[in-house]
C-alpha cells in the first residue's frame, strides 16, 4: 500500500543504524505508555473503504437530489469541469507552501494571478494569498484595525447585516481583550439601515464592518457612509459575495479600507461548509499590516521574471510573539480553484452569471409578491437573496418541502428571533424558471395543504 | 522559461464558459450600483487549461519526487482520498441543510472525532479549526477560558521552549498571553531547571512540541508535564509531529491536556501548495466543556435496526466559534478514508516506517554533516549545512544545490537554535533506494562545498529559474499584474 519497506529492507536499515529491532527506536518513550491497544476498526482495503464512504454519502440528501434555495453564506453554483481538472494535477495538489521559489514558480505565479484577480474584482490595490474563510478573514480584518491604532481604539461596530457566524468568530478571536466593546449588531429593528451604525461611531472606534450584499441579501451604495466613518478616523471593512461583484459597483469605489469575503461562490463545492476561501484585499498603505502570505514579482540573476513570497518579515515564523497573526497554512488549492474559475468565466462570464442570479432571484421575488400570504420584506435592492415572510414557521415549511425534493431557504429566526417566519431565499443560476415556479407553488401548497 | 500571466494572454471577446440563455425576464439594477468596468481576463477554455498545465510543470511536488521538508510531513497523498471527498453525496451538501438530511456527514464526523480521541488519548475532539495555527489558537483560548472559569486570573504567562514552532509564540500573544521562553539542554531536551525557574502561579501553560523540532522525543516528558501541572498550568501539545507517535504512545496518556492535529501532515490530506489544512483539537476530560461550538454529538442513541441520530451540540462553557460552519469537511473525509485503511494495527507501522527512515538517512549522512544532537531521532533530524573548511558555504547553498540533483530541499534555518540548520523529514512512504540516492546527493554536495564552492553559490542550475532577488521583491512590491484603474 503506502509503506514500501520489505522485511529485508528493514533489517538492512536497522543494521546500518546499529540497532537490532524496530522497538529499539522508541526507547525514549516512557515504557508504561508504549504501544497502546487502540480501539479502532481493523484495516480495510481501498475497495472496501470506497464502498463504506459511498454508503455514508448515500445517506445524505445532496443538491443532486433536491432543488436548492438555501444560501446564507454558501451557494449552489455550477462549477465548470476544467476547475477540478486543474486542481487535481499532482504538481499543484501535492506541493507545499512555496518556500523554495526556484521549484515552485507554478504555485507562486498562480497565487500572483489570484491576488491580481481579487484586486481587480474588489477594486482594491492589494490582495493576500487567501485566508481560511469569510468568517476568519473578517476576524483578521478586525485584528488589522485593532493594531493599526495600536490598541488605543477599543470599539468595533458591526452591522446586523454581517453574517452572524462571522460576528461570532470575531467575538471568539477577541475574547481576551477585556476593554474591547463590540456593538451595533443587536439593533432591535428587524432589518435596520446601516446608517444607524453611524450614531455608534466615535473616536474610540477602530473599525466599522458592513456586508455587501448583506446577510439579508440587500445592496446599497456605501460611498457617503464611508466618508462619514472616515471623519471619525475609523476604518471601514466590507464583507462581499464576490460573484455579486460581476455586476455590482466594486467596494473599492466606495473608498473602503478593507474588503473581505467568502470566496466559495467562485468554483468551490458546497462540501458541507468547507474548505472554503477567505478573501482579503486592502489599500496599499496597509500592506505591511496585512496577515497571511503575499507573492511579489521579481527577477533572477539573469533578469528573468519570477515570483517569490515577499514581506515575510510580517509573519509568525520571523516575528514570533510580535506577529499580529499566526496564520501559516492558508487555502492554497482553493485559491487556485477560484483563479481557474475567474479565468474561465472572465469579464463576460462573471457578469453573465451574476446577471442570471440577479434576474432569477428577482423573478422568484415577483412571483411570491403576487401571493396573499407571502411578502418579500427585504424592502430594498438585492442581489440573489431576499427575505420572505411566510405564514408558518420556516423550520416546519422546510421539513415539508423535503417531500417535494426542495431544500428551502434559511430560517432567519434561528439568529434573529424578531424575524419570525422569515425565510432567506437564495436563487442561483443552477435553477430554471420552471424550478422557481415549482418552488413557489410547492411553498404555497405546504402552507395551505 | 517564463509563462505569460493570464491577463497578458487575454484577448477581447473571448470567453471560457458558456451559460444558458436566461429564461426569466430581465430586471433593473439601480444605476448607482451598476459596475462600469470589470477588468478580468478574456480567454478561451483551452487557453486556461494550457496556461495552468504549463504553470503546474514549474512546480516540484511529492508526485514528482522526494520532498523531505522537515516539520511538514510530506508523505504520499493517496488518490482514493480525492475520490471519496468528491462523492456527490458529500461534496454537494449545504452546511445549513436540516440535520436529518446530512446524517451521513454527521456520522462520518462523529466517527472521526472518536477515532482521533482514541489515537491521541483525549476525551473529546473538535474538527472545526481550519489549520494547525488555528488549532493552536483554539487551544490557547481554551487554556485562557479554563483558568478564568476557576477564577484564577493571575495566569498571564505562556512558556514556550526555544525549539518551538513559530506559530506557538504568535498564537499565545494573539490571545493576550506574555510569552516566556525556556531553554534546551545539551541533549536536545527541555532544560528542567530553566523550566522550573519560569513556572509559578502566573503560569497559564506550556506549549510543547513532542517530538520537538529537533526531531527528538522529550526524554524528560513526564517531569516536564509534572512541573507545569504542579505550578497549576496546563500543557499544550503541538501535534505537528504526531506522525512519529501513531500507535507508539498517546499524548493524552503522557499527561498532555490539549493538542491540535494536522490532518494535512499526519493523516495524508494534500498540502495543495499551501492549504487547505485542517487542525482538529483534542482535550482531556477537564477541558471538554470549553471546546468551540458546535461539535457533533449523538442526539438519540441507536435502537434496534435504527442507527444513532446525530446532530450538533454546544459545549457548556464553549469558547465560541472559530470559523463559519464546522471545519474543513473535505479534509475530514480524506483523513477518515486514510485512517480506515490503516486500522487499529496499521497506524503503528506509519510511525515505525517514518522513524526508521529518518534514522537510516541520518546514519547515511552523519559522517559528512554535523548532526545537531546525535542520538536516536524520531521522524526527522537536524544537521548543520556548513563546514569549517568551506567558509563561504551556507545551508541555503546546500538547499539550492539539492535542486540540481532533482530533490526538494529540507527545511532551512529551523529550528533557530541550530546554526545553518537543515531539517530533514523523509516520512514513511519513501523507499530505501530513494533515501540512498538522496544521501548520495548530500554527500556529493558536501564534497563540492569544499572543492568547488562556487557551484553551490550559483545553484540551482537546472531549474526553470535561478535564485530570485528577494530584496527587490520587497522593495518594489509588485503584488498584482493589473493596476487598479480609478473611475468616476
Interface residues (C-beta under 8 A of the other chain):
Chain A: X1 X2 X3 X4 X5 X9 X10 X12 X13 X14 X16 X17 X18 X19 X22 X24 X25 X26 X27 X28 X29 X30 X33 X34 X35 X36 X38 X39 X40 X41 X42 X43 X44 X45 X46 X49 X50 X52 X53 X54 X55 X56 X57 X58 X59 X60 X61 X62 X63 X64 X68 X70 X72 X73 X74 X76 X78 X80 X82 X84 X85 X86 X87 X88 X89 X90 X91 X92 X93 X94 X95 X96 X97 X98 X99 X100 X101 X102 X103 X104 X105 X106 X107 X109 X110 X111 X112 X113 X115 X116 X117 X119 X120 X121 X123 X124 X125 X126 X127 X129 X130 X132 X133 X134 X135 X136 X143 X163 X165 X166 X168 X169 X171 X172 X173 X175 X176 X177 X219 X220 X221 X245 X246 X247 X248 X249 X250 X252 X253 X262 X269 X270 X271 X272 X273 X274 X275 X276 X284 X287 X293 X294 X295 X296 X297 X298 X299 X300 X301 X302 X304 X305 X306 X307 X308 X310 X311 X313 X315 X316 X317 X318 X319 X320 X321 X322 X323 X324 X325 X326 X327 X328 X329 X330 X331 X332 X333 X334 X336 X339 X340 X342 X343 X344 X345 X346 X347 X348 X349 X350 X351 X352 X353 X355 X356 X358 X359 X360 X362 X363 X381 X398 X399 X402 X407 X410 X429 X432 X433 X434 X436
Chain B: X2 X3 X5 X6 X7 X10 X14 X15 X16 X17 X18 X19 X20 X22 X23 X24 X25 X26 X27 X29 X30 X32 X33 X34 X35 X36 X38 X39 X40 X41 X42 X43 X45 X48 X49 X51 X52 X53 X55 X56 X57 X58 X59 X60 X61 X62 X63 X64 X67 X69 X72 X74 X75 X76 X77 X78 X80 X82 X83 X84 X85 X86 X87 X88 X89 X90 X91 X92 X93 X94 X95 X96 X97 X98 X101 X102 X103 X104 X105 X107 X108 X115 X118 X119 X121 X130 X131 X132 X133 X134 X136 X137 X141 X144 X145 X160 X166 X167 X169 X170 X171 X172 X173 X174 X175 X176 X179 X216 X217 X218 X219 X221 X222 X245 X247 X248 X249 X250 X253 X254 X264 X268 X270 X271 X272 X273 X274 X275 X276 X277 X278 X292 X319 X320 X321 X322 X323 X324 X325 X326 X327 X328 X329 X330 X331 X333 X336 X337 X339 X340 X341 X342 X343 X344 X345 X346 X347 X348 X349 X350 X352 X353 X355 X356 X357 X359 X360 X363 X364 X376 X399 X400 X403 X408 X409 X411 X412 X414 X428 X429 X430 X431 X432 X460 X463 X464 X465 X466 X467 X468 X469 X470 X472 X473 X474 X476 X477 X478 X479 X480 X481 X482 X484 X487
